[in-house]
Amino acid sequence: MSDATAQAAPANRPRKRDVRFSEAEHALVERSAASYGLTPSAFVRGAAVDAAREQQGLPPERRGQAAGATPPQLTADAVAVLGALRTEVKRVGVNLNQQTRLAHHGVIDLRQVGPTVEEVAALCEQVVALLGGSSKGVAS
């Protein structure tokens, strides 16, 4: 991957390309960029420059990257499970946020938020277990 981690000043990169992605493609780019510690823009720029250099018979630019550094790899099943879990945690989080807001406005009793908090805690334990960790110490 090109050394896209150092974001140059706009004067050094005056050209711009807009790229459209499907939701699945965008999520894949975001995960891959994060695994390298890059922004999605830096990741896409580096991948495009590397592909163009390869097509021209030039070696990819590898400045700033540790020798032999590879991003962590997940199986397709693990990615699917984590994606589903992310969706579920986000859904529950939205519900919790709505209930908390209503509780702060006195519309509902704050104790009604308890079941949602318990659901979030249970989901967090599932995430920890799926990632191979221990749920000990996870508040429930």
C-alpha positions in Angstrom: 0.0 0.0 0.0 1.3 3.5 -0.8 2.3 5.7 2.1 -1.1 7.3 2.3 -1.0 7.6 6.1 0.7 11.0 5.8 -2.1 13.2 4.5 -0.4 15.8 2.4 -1.6 19.4 2.3 -4.4 20.0 -0.3 -1.9 22.0 -2.5 0.1 18.8 -2.9 -2.9 16.9 -4.1 -5.0 19.3 -6.2 -6.7 16.5 -8.2 -9.9 14.9 -6.9 -11.9 11.8 -8.0 -15.3 10.9 -6.7 -16.0 7.2 -6.3 -19.3 5.5 -5.7 -19.6 2.3 -3.6 -22.4 -0.1 -2.8 -23.1 -0.4 1.0 -21.3 -3.7 1.0 -18.3 -2.4 -0.9 -18.1 0.7 1.3 -18.2 -1.4 4.5 -15.4 -3.6 3.1 -13.2 -0.6 2.3 -13.8 0.8 5.7 -12.9 -2.4 7.5 -9.8 -2.9 5.3 -8.7 0.7 5.8 -9.2 0.4 9.6 -7.1 -2.8 9.6 -4.2 -0.8 8.2 -4.9 2.2 10.4 -5.9 4.4 7.5 -8.8 6.5 6.6 -11.0 5.1 3.8 -9.7 7.9 1.5 -6.1 7.1 2.2 -6.7 3.4 1.7 -8.5 3.9 -1.7 -5.8 6.3 -2.9 -3.0 4.0 -1.9 -4.7 1.0 -3.5 -5.4 2.9 -6.7 -1.8 4.2 -6.9 -0.4 0.7 -6.2 -2.6 -0.8 -8.9 -1.6 1.8 -11.4 2.1 1.3 -10.6 1.8 -2.4 -10.9 0.0 -2.0 -14.3 2.9 0.2 -15.4 5.5 -2.4 -14.2 6.6 -0.4 -11.3 6.9 -1.7 -7.7 4.3 -0.5 -5.2 5.3 2.2 -2.8 5.8 0.7 0.7 7.1 3.7 2.6 6.0 4.0 6.2 4.7 0.4 6.5 6.4 -2.1 8.8 8.1 -4.9 7.0 5.9 -7.9 6.8 3.0 -6.0 8.4 -0.3 -7.6 7.4 -3.8 -6.7 8.6 -5.7 -9.2 10.8 -7.7 -11.6 8.7 -11.2 -12.7 9.5 -13.1 -15.6 7.9 -16.2 -14.8 5.8 -18.3 -16.4 8.5 -16.7 -14.3 11.2 -17.3 -11.1 9.2 -21.0 -12.1 8.6 -21.5 -12.8 12.3 -19.8 -9.6 13.4 -21.8 -7.6 10.8 -25.1 -9.1 12.1 -24.0 -8.4 15.7 -23.1 -4.8 14.9 -26.5 -4.3 13.4 -28.2 -5.7 16.5 -26.1 -3.7 18.9 -26.8 -0.6 16.9 -30.6 -1.3 16.9 -30.6 -1.8 20.7 -28.4 1.3 21.2 -30.9 3.5 19.2 -33.7 2.1 21.4 -31.8 2.8 24.5 -31.0 6.4 23.4 -34.7 7.0 22.6 -35.8 5.6 26.0 -33.2 7.7 27.9 -34.2 10.8 26.1 -37.9 10.2 27.0 -36.8 9.5 30.6 -35.0 12.8 30.8 -38.1 14.6 29.6 -40.2 12.8 32.2 -42.2 11.0 29.6 -41.3 7.5 31.0 -39.9 6.3 34.3 -36.2 5.8 34.1 -36.7 2.3 35.5 -38.3 1.3 32.2 -34.9 1.7 30.6 -33.5 -1.2 32.7 -34.5 -4.0 30.3 -32.8 -2.3 27.4 -29.6 -1.8 29.4 -29.7 -5.5 30.3 -30.1 -6.4 26.6 -27.1 -4.3 25.7 -25.0 -5.9 28.4 -26.0 -9.4 27.2 -25.1 -8.4 23.6 -21.7 -7.1 24.8 -21.0 -10.5 26.5 -21.8 -12.2 23.3 -19.4 -10.0 21.4 -16.7 -10.6 23.9 -17.3 -14.4 23.7 -17.3 -14.4 19.9 -14.0 -12.6 19.8 -12.5 -15.3 22.0 -12.4 -13.2 25.2 -13.8 -13.8 28.6 -17.0 -12.2 29.7 -15.6 -11.9 33.2 -15.5 -8.3 34.2 -18.2 -7.3 31.7 -21.0 -5.5 33.6 -24.4 -7.0 33.2 
